[in-house]
Amino acid sequence: MSPHYSHMVILFVLKSVGTLLDLASPMIFAHIVDNVAPTKDVKTILLWGGLILVVAFISLQFNVIPNRMAVRIARDVTEKIRNDLFEKTLSLSGGQIDRLTLSSIESRLTADTYNIHEFLNNMMRMGIRTPIMLIGGIFVIWAQDGALTLALVGALPIMGAVVWKISGKGISMYADMQKTIDGMVRIVRENIVGVRVIKALSKTGYERERFDRDNSAVSDRETEAGVIMAMTNPAMNLLLNVGLVVIVIVGAFRVNDGLTKPGVIVAFLTYFTMFSSAMLWITRIFVSYSRGMASSERIKEIMDLPNEPEIWPAVRIKDKNAPRVEFKNVSFSYDKKKNNIENISFTIGKGETLGILGSTGSGKSALINLLMRFYDCDSGEIRVDGELVNAIAPEELYPKFGVAFQNDIIFAGGIAENIDFGRGLSMKRISEAALNAQATFIEDKPNGLNHRLAARGTNVSGGQKQRLIIARALASKPDILILDDSSSALDYTTDAALRRSIAKNYRETTLIIVAQRISSVMNADKIIALDDGKLVGYGTHRFLSENCEFYNEIYVSQMGGGESHQSSSL
């Protein structure tokens, strides 16, 4: 909020003056009733009446202007918080995202930042006016009649205790409600992504029931919190109305005894109305405060997360003769209970191709996640060009890679825009990448590279989507190109043509192919065969087909038998 301090000072001054003018109006009215009206001088009465109008108009302006400033400040501060939270989210490691969950992150970026906005807005609009109204009003009415002031002020400590007690309980209840919202957001997210599967399996009714359960849970939590916080209004009304009765009774006796004047009683009743309004706003502020504090803790939880992965202070010595990638006795577990990969070692040189073969859940993607340091290995070493990946800053490590993941995403926008992905690449580079990725279908689109793609690429086929994703990976001419099962939707001819194009035009690029289809990796310089996270084979196609039973079984089952050691030409 520091960039807005000067505006907040102006807001505070204007709000304070406007509130003090509001407090002055009943005093002027009491003076008219007690001192001016009895003179029956019409001009004097009109003059004082005009003064009240002027004071009211100035007070209105001094409240409206700062209210508009408060809206702008709350908007700008919330925008900054949301931007910082989004930036922090993008820097989270895979482990941190797993712990937080995507649905919770989405909820914090939307619902929680909105609660912060409402809290800031209410605090700047009424958080200044309300205390001045209460404290200033007490001093004003004390100057008029001390006895009546005691009758009114006596209820304020009790009111404060009630508000404090209720709001304290409300904070924890709203925190629990936000966690329930996380679950509802998760279901919405799953249904949006899997809407085709849900329709195909005729499970819309089942998903509707799932959503209704979570939606009802959110409603129940909100109702519980709302009921608790709503107790403040009747409690305030009860205490204030008791105070009103006391003022009327005590005031009547004092007027009858000549200790005070009728105008003072009228002023007191006006101040009572102001106090009632102020106390109701206090309850609203505390409701907003309860929501805002619960949300701020959830946002703070993300913002305070340590930067992962941590950059090790290792001495960096680049070795031109070092392998491009080296794994040495690497083990890793996502849940830190059972290893997803165990004691993996291999090397791959510059310009070579490594194939990673294994069934679903064998640990293929875990190797890629560790190589790109989305996660840190539990034991062992991973090196790129001879340097520990732990010692390389993310902004230096990630540009070395071009990656096409199996479930990668296409964004709404032009084809060229999706391939470029904000890197400022030339159209020539983009066209070359598309051609090498065998994305020749672009030529048939109405606007070529400027053809608009729908979100998640729903207006192109699976094979076309994969080729666009591969083109995106190729466009930066990376040192290491990773194709993580990204050609599963390609036919054999296109897959072979893709590999030939990469071999011809990206000779200095180290290629890592993750696949379940043996034809995609059998011509690699080295092949890793994984089974249940363990390395069961490592070598060329011929070596593995002759010495690795696991690999040979896959080859025979997929290629239809024959001489398993006979390599097919590209």
C-alpha positions in Angstrom: 0.0 0.0 0.0 3.0 2.3 0.3 2.6 3.9 -3.2 -0.8 5.1 -2.1 0.3 6.7 1.3 -0.1 10.3 0.0 -3.6 9.6 -1.3 -4.5 7.8 1.9 -3.4 10.9 3.9 -5.6 13.1 1.8 -8.4 10.6 2.2 -8.0 10.6 6.0 -8.1 14.4 6.2 -11.2 14.7 3.9 -13.0 11.9 5.8 -12.1 13.5 9.1 -13.3 16.9 8.1 -16.5 15.5 6.6 -17.3 13.5 9.7 -16.6 16.5 12.0 -19.0 18.6 9.9 -21.6 15.8 10.3 -21.2 16.0 14.1 -21.6 19.8 14.0 -25.0 19.8 12.3 -27.0 18.6 15.4 -25.3 21.2 17.6 -26.3 23.9 15.1 -29.9 22.5 15.1 -30.0 22.5 18.9 -28.8 26.1 18.9 -31.7 27.0 16.5 -34.3 25.2 18.7 -33.1 26.6 22.0 -31.8 30.1 21.1 -32.8 31.2 17.6 -36.4 30.0 17.2 -37.6 31.7 20.5 -36.6 35.1 19.0 -39.1 34.6 16.1 -36.7 36.5 13.9 -37.3 34.9 10.5 -34.2 36.2 8.8 -32.0 34.9 11.6 -33.8 31.5 11.5 -33.3 31.3 7.7 -29.7 32.3 8.1 -28.9 29.5 10.5 -31.0 27.1 8.4 -28.9 28.0 5.4 -25.8 27.4 7.4 -27.0 23.8 8.1 -27.5 23.3 4.4 -24.0 24.6 3.6 -22.5 22.3 6.2 -24.5 19.3 4.9 -23.3 20.0 1.3 -19.6 20.4 2.3 -19.9 17.3 4.4 -21.4 15.3 1.5 -18.5 16.3 -0.8 -15.9 15.5 1.9 -17.4 12.0 2.2 -18.1 11.2 -1.5 -14.6 12.3 -2.8 -12.7 10.1 -0.3 -15.1 7.2 -0.9 -14.1 7.3 -4.6 -10.4 7.5 -3.6 -10.9 4.5 -1.3 -12.5 2.4 -4.2 -9.5 3.2 -6.4 -6.9 2.5 -3.8 -8.6 -0.8 -2.8 -8.8 -1.8 -6.5 -5.1 -1.0 -7.2 -3.8 -2.7 -4.0 -5.9 -5.8 -4.7 -4.6 -5.9 -8.3 -1.0 -5.7 -7.0 -1.7 -8.5 -4.5 -3.3 -10.6 -7.2 -0.4 -10.0 -9.6 2.2 -10.8 -6.9 0.3 -14.0 -5.9 0.0 -15.1 -9.6 3.8 -14.5 -10.1 4.6 -16.4 -6.9 2.3 -19.2 -8.1 4.2 -19.5 -11.3 7.5 -19.9 -9.4 6.2 -22.7 -7.1 7.9 -26.0 -7.4 6.1 -29.2 -8.3 6.1 -30.4 -4.7 4.7 -27.1 -3.4 1.9 -27.2 -6.0 1.1 -30.8 -5.0 0.8 -29.8 -1.4 -1.4 -26.7 -2.0 -3.5 -28.3 -4.8 -4.4 -26.4 -8.0 -8.0 -25.9 -6.8 -6.9 -24.2 -3.6 -4.5 -21.9 -5.6 -7.3 -20.9 -7.9 -9.6 -20.2 -5.0 -6.9 -18.0 -3.3 -6.4 -16.1 -6.6 -10.1 -15.4 -7.0 -12.3 -15.6 -3.8 -9.6 -14.7 -1.3 -8.3 -11.7 -3.2 -11.9 -10.5 -3.5 -12.3 -10.7 0.2 -9.1 -8.6 0.7 -10.6 -6.0 -1.7 -13.8 -5.8 0.2 -12.0 -5.5 3.6 -9.7 -2.7 2.3 -12.6 -0.8 0.7 -14.7 -1.0 3.9 -11.8 0.0 6.1 -10.9 3.1 4.1 -14.6 4.2 3.6 -16.0 3.5 7.1 -12.9 2.6 9.2 -12.0 6.2 9.4 -15.5 7.8 9.7 -16.8 5.4 12.3 -14.2 5.9 15.1 -14.3 9.7 14.6 -18.1 9.6 14.7 -18.1 7.7 18.0 -15.2 9.3 19.8 -15.8 12.8 18.5 -19.5 12.5 19.2 -18.8 11.5 22.8 -16.8 14.7 23.3 -19.4 16.9 21.6 -22.3 15.5 23.7 -20.2 15.6 26.9 -19.8 19.3 26.4 -23.6 19.6 26.1 -24.7 17.3 29.0 -22.5 15.0 30.9 -25.3 13.0 32.6 -27.0 12.2 29.3 -23.6 11.3 27.8 -23.0 8.7 30.6 -26.3 7.1 29.8 -25.4 6.7 26.2 -21.7 5.8 26.6 -22.4 3.1 29.2 -23.4 0.6 26.6 -20.4 1.1 24.4 -17.9 -1.2 26.2 -20.5 -4.0 26.2 -21.0 -3.5 22.5 -17.3 -3.6 21.9 -16.9 -6.9 23.8 -19.8 -8.5 21.9 -18.3 -7.5 18.5 -14.8 -8.7 19.5 -16.1 -12.0 20.7 -18.2 -12.7 17.7 -15.6 -11.6 15.1 -12.9 -13.8 16.7 -15.1 -16.8 16.2 -16.0 -15.7 12.7 -12.4 -15.6 11.5 -11.9 -19.4 12.1 -15.3 -20.2 10.6 -14.6 -18.2 7.4 -11.2 -19.9 7.1 -13.0 -23.3 7.2 -15.4 -22.0 4.6 -12.6 -21.1 2.2 -11.2 -24.6 2.5 -14.6 -25.9 1.5 -14.7 -23.6 -1.4 -11.4 -25.1 -2.5 -13.1 -28.5 -2.8 -16.0 -27.0 -4.9 -13.5 -25.3 -7.2 -11.7 -28.6 -7.7 -14.9 -30.3 -8.8 -15.7 -27.4 -11.2 -12.2 -27.6 -12.6 -12.4 -31.4 -13.1 -15.8 -31.1 -14.8 -14.7 -28.4 -17.2 -11.6 -30.3 -18.3 -13.4 -33.7 -18.5 -16.8 -32.5 -19.9 -16.5 -34.7 -23.0 -15.8 -37.8 -20.9 -18.7 -37.0 -18.6 -21.1 -36.6 -21.5 -19.8 -39.7 -23.3 -20.4 -41.8 -20.2 -23.7 -40.2 -19.4 -22.5 -39.2 -16.0 -23.9 -35.6 -15.9 -26.3 -36.6 -13.1 -23.5 -38.2 -11.0 -21.3 -35.1 -11.4 -24.3 -32.9 -10.6 -24.8 -34.8 -7.3 -21.0 -34.4 -6.5 -21.2 -30.7 -7.1 -24.4 -30.4 -5.1 -22.8 -32.1 -2.1 -19.8 -29.7 -2.1 -22.0 -26.7 -3.0 -24.3 -27.6 0.0 -21.3 -27.9 2.2 -20.1 -24.4 1.2 -23.6 -23.1 1.8 -23.8 -24.7 5.2 -20.5 -23.3 6.3 -21.4 -19.9 5.0 -24.7 -20.1 6.8 -23.0 -21.1 10.1 -20.6 -18.2 9.8 -23.3 -15.8 8.7 -25.6 -16.7 11.6 -22.7 -16.1 14.1 -21.8 -12.8 12.6 -25.4 -11.8 12.2 -25.8 -11.9 16.0 -24.0 -8.5 16.2 -26.9 -6.6 14.6 -29.6 -7.6 17.1 -27.1 -7.3 19.9 -26.2 -3.7 18.9 -29.9 -2.8 18.3 -30.8 -4.1 21.8 -28.1 -2.2 23.6 -28.6 1.0 21.6 -32.4 0.9 22.1 -31.9 0.5 25.8 -29.6 3.5 25.7 -32.3 5.4 23.8 -34.9 4.7 26.4 -32.6 5.7 29.1 -31.8 9.0 27.3 -35.5 9.8 26.8 -36.3 9.1 30.5 -33.3 10.9 31.9 -33.7 13.8 29.5 -37.3 14.3 30.3 -36.6 14.6 34.0 -33.7 17.0 33.4 -35.7 19.2 31.1 -38.5 19.2 33.7 -36.0 20.2 36.4 -34.5 22.9 34.1 -31.1 21.2 34.0 -31.1 21.0 30.2 -32.9 22.3 27.2 -35.2 20.6 24.6 -32.8 21.3 21.8 -30.1 19.3 23.6 -32.5 16.3 23.8 -33.2 16.6 20.1 -29.5 16.8 19.4 -28.9 13.8 21.6 -31.5 11.8 19.7 -29.8 12.8 16.4 -26.4 11.7 17.8 -28.0 8.5 18.9 -29.1 7.8 15.3 -25.5 8.6 14.1 -24.1 6.2 16.8 -26.6 3.5 15.7 -25.4 3.8 12.1 -21.8 3.8 13.2 -22.2 0.7 15.3 -24.0 -1.1 12.4 -21.0 -0.2 10.2 -18.7 -1.5 12.8 -20.4 -4.9 12.6 -20.1 -4.9 8.9 -16.4 -3.9 9.1 -15.8 -6.8 11.5 -17.6 -9.2 9.2 -15.4 -8.0 6.4 -12.4 -8.1 8.7 -13.1 -11.7 9.6 -13.3 -12.7 5.9 -10.3 -10.6 5.0 -8.1 -12.0 7.8 -9.0 -15.6 6.9 -8.2 -14.9 3.3 -5.0 -12.9 4.0 -3.6 -15.9 6.0 -4.3 -18.2 3.0 -2.6 -15.7 0.6 0.3 -15.2 3.1 0.8 -19.0 3.2 1.7 -19.0 -0.5 3.7 -15.7 -0.5 5.8 -16.9 2.5 6.7 -20.2 0.8 10.5 -20.4 0.3 11.8 -20.2 -3.2 12.2 -23.7 -4.5 14.2 -25.2 -5.9 17.1 -23.7 -3.8 20.2 -22.8 -5.8 23.2 -24.6 -4.3 26.3 -22.5 -3.7 28.4 -25.0 -5.7 31.5 -24.1 -7.7 30.4 -24.1 -11.3 33.0 -25.5 -13.7 31.9 -26.0 -17.3 33.5 -29.0 -19.0 33.2 -29.0 -22.8 33.9 -32.8 -22.8 31.2 -33.6 -20.2 28.1 -35.5 -21.2 25.1 -33.4 -22.0 23.0 -35.2 -19.4 24.2 -37.4 -16.6 22.2 -39.2 -13.9 24.2 -40.9 -11.1 22.5 -43.2 -8.6 19.3 -41.0 -8.6 16.4 -42.0 -6.4 13.2 -40.0 -5.9 9.7 -40.3 -4.3 6.8 -38.0 -4.8 5.2 -38.9 -1.4 8.5 -39.7 0.4 7.2 -43.2 1.2 7.8 -45.4 -1.8 10.4 -44.6 -4.4 9.0 -43.7 -7.9 12.5 -44.2 -9.3 15.4 -46.0 -7.7 19.1 -45.9 -8.2 19.0 -44.7 -11.9 22.3 -44.0 -13.7 22.9 -43.1 -17.3 24.7 -40.6 -19.6 23.9 -39.0 -22.9 26.2 -36.9 -25.1 25.7 -33.8 -27.2 23.6 -34.5 -30.3 22.7 -38.0 -29.2 19.2 -39.5 -28.8 18.0 -41.2 -25.6 14.9 -43.3 -25.6 13.0 -43.9 -22.3 10.7 -46.8 -22.5 8.3 -48.2 -19.9 4.7 -48.8 -19.0 2.5 -46.3 -17.3 3.7 -45.5 -13.8 7.2 -46.8 -14.4 8.9 -43.5 -13.7 9.4 -42.1 -17.2 7.9 -38.6 -16.4 9.7 -38.5 -13.0 13.0 -38.6 -14.8 12.0 -35.6 -16.9 10.7 -33.7 -13.8 14.0 -34.3 -12.1 16.1 -33.3 -15.1 14.2 -30.0 -15.4 14.3 -29.7 -11.6 10.6 -29.4 -11.1 11.4 -31.6 -8.2 14.7 -32.3 -6.4 16.0 -35.9 -6.3 16.2 -37.5 -2.8 19.6 -38.9 -3.5 22.2 -39.0 -6.2 23.3 -36.4 -8.7 21.9 -34.9 -11.9 24.2 -32.9 -14.2 23.8 -30.9 -17.4 26.9 -30.2 -19.3 28.9 -31.4 -16.3 27.2 -29.0 -13.8 24.9 -30.0 -11.0 21.3 -28.9 -11.9 21.0 -27.8 -8.3 23.6 -25.1 -8.9 22.0 -23.7 -12.0 19.5 -20.9 -11.6 16.1 -21.7 -13.2 16.3 -18.7 -15.6 19.5 -20.3 -17.0 18.5 -23.9 -16.7 15.0 -23.8 -18.4 16.1 -22.1 -21.6 18.3 -25.2 -22.3 15.2 -27.3 -22.8 12.6 -27.5 -25.4 9.7 -29.7 -24.1 6.6 -31.2 -25.5 4.7 -32.9 -22.7 2.1 -35.6 -23.3 -0.8 -33.5 -21.9 0.6 -30.1 -22.9 -1.7 -27.1 -23.5 -2.8 -25.0 -26.5 -3.9 -21.5 -25.6 -6.6 -19.5 -27.3 -4.9 -17.5 -30.0 -3.1 -17.7 -33.3 -1.0 -20.7 -34.4 2.1 -18.5 -34.6 1.3 -17.0 -31.2 1.1 -20.5 -29.7 4.4 -21.6 -31.2 6.2 -18.3 -30.3 4.7 -18.3 -26.7 5.9 -14.7 -26.0 9.6 -15.4 -26.9 9.7 -12.8 -29.7 10.8 -15.3 -32.3 10.8 -14.4 -36.0 8.1 -15.7 -38.4 10.9 -17.5 -40.3 11.9 -19.4 -37.1 8.3 -20.2 -36.4 7.7 -21.4 -39.9 10.8 -23.6 -39.8 9.7 -25.1 -36.5 6.2 -25.9 -37.8 7.7 -27.5 -40.9 10.2 -29.6 -38.9 7.3 -30.7 -36.6 5.4 -32.0 -39.7 2.6 -29.5 -39.1 1.9 -29.2 -42.8 -1.8 -28.9 -42.1 -1.2 -25.2 -41.2 -1.0 -24.5 -45.0 -4.6 -25.7 -45.4 -5.9 -23.3 -42.7 -7.7 -20.1 -43.9 -5.2 -17.8 -42.4 -2.2 -20.1 -42.2 0.0 -19.3 -39.1 -2.5 -16.6 -38.0 -5.3 -19.1 -37.8 -7.1 -18.8 -34.5 -7.0 -21.8 -32.1 -9.6 -22.4 -29.5 -8.7 -22.9 -25.8 -7.0 -26.3 -25.3 -6.9 -26.7 -29.0 -10.4 -28.1 -29.3 -10.7 -27.0 -33.0 -7.8 -29.2 -34.1 -7.3 -33.0 -34.0 -5.1 -34.7 -31.4 -2.3 -35.3 -33.9 -2.4 -31.7 -35.1 -2.3 -30.4 -31.5 0.7 -32.6 -30.8 2.6 -31.3 -33.8 2.0 -27.7 -32.8 3.3 -28.5 -29.3 6.4 -30.1 -30.8 6.9 -27.0 -33.0 6.8 -24.8 -29.9 9.5 -27.0 -28.4 11.7 -26.9 -31.6 11.3 -23.1 -32.2 13.9 -22.1 -29.6 16.5 -24.5 -31.0 17.2 -25.9 -27.5 20.2 -27.8 -26.3 18.0 -30.6 -25.0 14.7 -31.5 -26.7 12.3 -33.6 -24.6 9.4 -35.4 -26.3 7.4 -36.8 -23.4 5.1 -39.3 -25.1 4.1 -36.4 -27.3 3.8 -38.4 -30.6 1.2 -40.9 -29.3 -1.4 -39.4 -31.6 0.8 -39.4 -34.7 0.7 -42.2 -37.3 3.8 -44.2 -37.9 4.7 -42.4 -41.1 4.4 -38.9 -39.5 6.3 -40.1 -36.4 9.2 -41.4 -38.6 9.2 -38.2 -40.7 9.4 -36.1 -37.5 12.3 -38.0 -36.1 14.2 -37.8 -39.5 13.6 -34.0 -39.6 14.9 -33.6 -36.1 18.0 -35.7 -36.8 18.7 -33.7 -39.9 18.0 -30.1 -38.8 18.9 -30.3 -35.1 22.2 -32.1 -35.1 23.6 -30.4 -32.0 20.4 -30.9 -30.0 20.3 -33.8 -27.5 17.0 -35.6 -28.0 15.2 -37.4 -25.2 12.1 -39.4 -26.3 9.8 -40.7 -23.7 7.5 -43.3 -25.1 5.4 -46.4 -24.6 5.7 -47.3 -28.4 9.0 -49.1 -29.1 9.1 -47.8 -32.7 9.6 -44.3 -31.4 12.8 -45.2 -29.5 14.4 -48.2 -31.2 16.7 -46.1 -33.3 18.0 -44.0 -30.4 21.7 -44.1 -29.6 20.8 -45.3 -26.1 17.6 -46.7 -24.6 16.5 -46.9 -21.0 14.0 -49.6 -20.1 12.1 -48.8 -16.9 9.9 -51.1 -14.9 8.3 -50.0 -11.6 10.9 -47.2 -11.2 13.9 -49.5 -11.7 16.4 -49.6 -14.5 15.9 -53.0 -16.1 17.8 -52.3 -19.3 20.2 -49.7 -20.8 21.9 -49.8 -24.2 21.1 -49.9 -27.9 18.1 -51.6 -29.4 20.2 -54.6 -30.6 21.8 -55.0 -27.1 18.5 -54.8 -25.3 16.7 -57.1 -27.6 19.4 -59.7 -27.1 20.0 -59.2 -23.4 16.9 -57.6 -21.8 13.9 -59.9 -21.5 11.6 -57.0 -20.5 12.5 -55.0 -23.6 12.3 -58.0 -25.9 8.8 -58.9 -24.7 7.6 -55.3 -25.5 9.3 -55.5 -28.9 7.8 -58.8 -29.9 4.3 -57.7 -28.7 4.4 -54.4 -30.5 6.3 -55.3 -33.7 4.7 -58.6 -34.3 7.6 -60.9 -33.6 10.4 -61.7 -36.1 14.1 -61.2 -35.5 13.9 -58.8 -32.5 17.5 -57.6 -32.9 16.9 -56.5 -36.5 16.7 -52.7 -36.5 14.2 -51.1 -38.8 15.4 -48.2 -40.9 13.9 -44.8 -40.6 
